[in-house]
Amino acid sequence: MKYLETTRRVALGLFGAGAAAVMATSAWAGGHGGVDFGGKTIEFVIPFSESGGSARWANFYAPLLSEALPGNPTVVVRYRPGAGSTAGANWFQEQDTDDGTLIFGTSGSTQFPYLLGDPRVRYEYNDWQVVLASGVGGVAYLPADLGGQMDGLDATPLQGTDFIWGSQGATRLDLVANLAWKMLGMTVDPVFGIEGRGDGRLMFERSEANIDYQTSPAYLRSVVPMVEEGLAVPMMTWGALDDDGDIVRDPTFPDIPTFKEVCEATPACSTEGDAWAAWKAFFIAGFPAQKMIFLPGSADADVVATYTKALQDIHARDDFAELSAKTLGIYPQMTADGAGKAKSLATDVPDSAKAFVVSWLEEDYGVSLK
């Protein structure tokens, strides 16, 4: 019950009571319109490698969809990494499968290049039909020896260390981390080009990197064991949004301070001004509705309705709260109108935030999006 109450509060803050009701109930007016997936294989494609949080999320939902969809089809997760997810998204844009045997999972790393007008983007979110939006969190962490250098929440002692980390790219979801570390006055050099956040974690494990962050599913599975073994120390989460749109502690990691708290405790950082406004805007676009499942624009309305009903049935399972909390963390899982509103949130940021980020990317990384 605590999980459901927390999830509903987060949803109310983001999308209003109506969307929370859509998310929390399996009541749905339509049926599945005669759609039957019996004997079929559904390809659930994600544009990342198989070692990160998106893979964990997709493999969580795949067997549940197999059980919930009419005909109990086989749901297979396929990986199409490349260009920080842009390659896979460009591929999906060209697909016209209309029978529901192809679904596509995105992440903030797919959304951010779209938001910033990255010239490599040839996909259009408005052409796709969203059936699920999953909120998620993110946790930054350090090697045990460096984590112990912080003065409480004050990150000033870390400013004299040269950090290296594995990043998917300057315009990907990782910009939330890169901007946060810059605001804290830290020197963090990204190694761009990894195919998924899991590859960044592997760099950390091999001591090729000395700072990293993971989205909640991957952190729960792969980083918590390192923390328990004394090999890593959590630094901060990106946080969550309350009903008033303020950043509060992540409900999945209530004992870990947020970036906002660390920023407030670090003299070099400020929670006012252009940098903070831009960071918060892209955090909102990238995390409260970070992962989404889409059908191609060509998919029949009955197919979309069938997926919506199946996902709502999944969320209504007696064991769903327990299963998802252990695997994904405590975040909203939204369908129907809730998913549509989440997609709008994830694919729109103020022009002022875009302008700040575009200027910063060019100044710090030589990335020109003009």
LINHU-V901113 format. One record per pair of residues at least 12 apart in sequence whose C-alpha atoms are under 6 Angstrom apart, sorted by the first residue. I is the first residue (numbers start at 1). J is the second residue. If there is no record, write none. Layout:
BEGIN
I:J
I:J
END
This chain:
BEGIN
7:331
7:332
8:20
10:242
13:242
13:243
19:338
23:334
23:335
26:312
26:313
26:316
32:306
33:302
36:70
36:71
37:70
37:71
37:73
38:71
38:72
38:73
39:73
40:73
41:73
41:74
41:75
42:75
42:101
42:102
43:76
43:102
44:76
44:77
44:78
44:103
44:104
45:77
45:78
45:79
45:104
46:79
46:104
46:105
47:79
47:80
47:81
47:85
47:88
48:79
48:80
48:81
48:85
48:196
49:79
49:81
49:195
49:196
51:198
52:196
52:197
52:198
52:218
53:215
53:217
53:218
62:75
68:310
69:310
81:195
82:195
84:168
84:195
85:110
90:122
90:123
93:123
96:298
98:298
98:299
98:300
100:303
103:294
103:295
104:293
104:294
105:292
105:293
106:291
106:292
107:290
107:291
108:173
108:286
108:290
109:172
109:173
112:172
113:171
118:369
127:297
128:296
128:297
129:294
129:295
129:297
130:293
130:294
131:293
131:294
131:308
131:335
132:292
132:293
132:334
132:335
132:339
133:289
133:291
133:292
133:333
133:334
133:339
134:289
134:291
134:333
135:288
135:289
135:290
135:331
135:332
136:287
136:288
136:331
137:215
137:216
137:287
138:214
138:215
138:216
138:237
138:238
139:213
139:214
139:236
139:237
140:212
140:213
140:235
140:236
141:212
141:213
141:233
141:234
141:235
142:211
142:232
142:233
143:232
144:231
144:232
144:233
147:233
153:262
153:265
154:262
154:265
154:266
155:266
159:185
159:186
162:187
163:188
163:210
164:188
164:189
164:190
164:209
164:210
165:190
165:191
165:209
165:211
165:212
166:190
166:191
166:200
167:190
167:191
167:192
167:194
168:192
168:193
168:194
169:192
169:193
183:269
184:268
184:269
185:268
217:327
217:328
236:256
236:257
236:258
236:259
237:258
237:259
238:258
238:259
239:258
252:329
252:330
278:353
285:345
285:346
289:342
289:346
END
